[in-house]
Amino acid sequence: MAKWTPTHEAPEPLEGPVVATITGGTILWFVLFLVQLPFYGWFADHDRTWWLWTCLAGGVLGIYGTWYVRKRDAAIKRAAAADPAAE
């Protein structure tokens, strides 16, 4: 079987408001957790408590993600400031 090779170059990665996107998603996960919390009894009766814990895990991982992308943005800005010729 022959190895497939692309016929064109890969496009440049898209950059956008990454920190805002991750922060918004984190807030959404925590809001979903808090909205479901009063219905814990119903979730437990129907064996669906994993819905609640999934939202909490998403919020906690979002906090880590926010920290990570802030550090990444700072590193990108430092690298751009150190080498003003590269854009």
C-alpha positions in Angstrom: 0.0 0.0 0.0 1.5 3.3 -1.0 1.9 6.2 1.4 -0.4 9.1 0.8 1.3 12.5 0.4 -0.5 15.8 0.3 -0.5 17.7 -3.0 -0.6 21.2 -1.4 0.8 22.9 1.6 -1.2 23.0 4.9 -2.8 26.4 5.6 -1.6 28.7 8.3 -3.3 28.1 11.7 -6.2 30.4 12.5 -5.6 32.7 15.4 -8.5 34.3 17.2 -9.7 35.3 20.7 -8.5 32.0 22.2 -8.5 33.2 25.9 -12.0 34.6 25.6 -13.3 31.4 23.9 -11.8 29.1 26.6 -13.0 31.4 29.4 -16.5 31.5 27.9 -16.6 27.8 27.7 -15.4 27.4 31.3 -18.1 29.7 32.5 -20.7 27.7 30.5 -19.6 24.4 32.1 -19.8 25.9 35.6 -23.2 27.4 34.9 -24.5 24.0 33.6 -23.1 22.4 36.7 -24.9 24.9 39.0 -28.2 24.6 37.0 -28.2 20.9 37.4 -27.2 20.8 41.0 -30.7 21.3 42.5 -31.8 18.3 40.5 -29.2 15.9 41.9 -31.9 13.6 43.4 -33.6 13.2 40.0 -30.2 12.5 38.3 -29.4 9.9 41.1 -32.8 8.2 40.7 -32.3 7.9 36.9 -28.6 6.9 37.1 -27.5 10.1 35.4 -25.3 11.7 38.0 -22.5 11.5 35.4 -24.1 14.5 33.7 -23.5 16.6 36.7 -19.9 15.5 37.2 -19.1 15.9 33.5 -20.0 19.6 33.8 -17.9 20.0 36.9 -14.9 18.3 35.2 -15.4 20.5 32.1 -15.2 23.6 34.4 -12.1 22.4 36.2 -10.4 21.5 33.0 -11.4 24.9 31.6 -9.6 26.6 34.4 -6.5 24.7 33.4 -7.1 25.6 29.8 -7.5 29.3 30.6 -4.2 29.2 32.4 -2.5 27.4 29.6 -3.7 29.7 26.7 -2.8 32.8 28.7 0.8 31.5 29.1 0.8 30.6 25.4 -0.4 34.1 24.4 2.3 35.6 26.6 5.0 33.5 25.1 3.8 34.4 21.5 3.9 38.1 22.4 7.4 37.7 24.0 8.7 36.0 20.9 7.2 38.6 18.6 8.8 41.4 20.7 12.2 39.7 20.7 12.2 39.3 16.9 10.3 42.3 15.3 11.3 41.3 11.8 9.3 38.0 12.0 5.5 38.3 11.4 
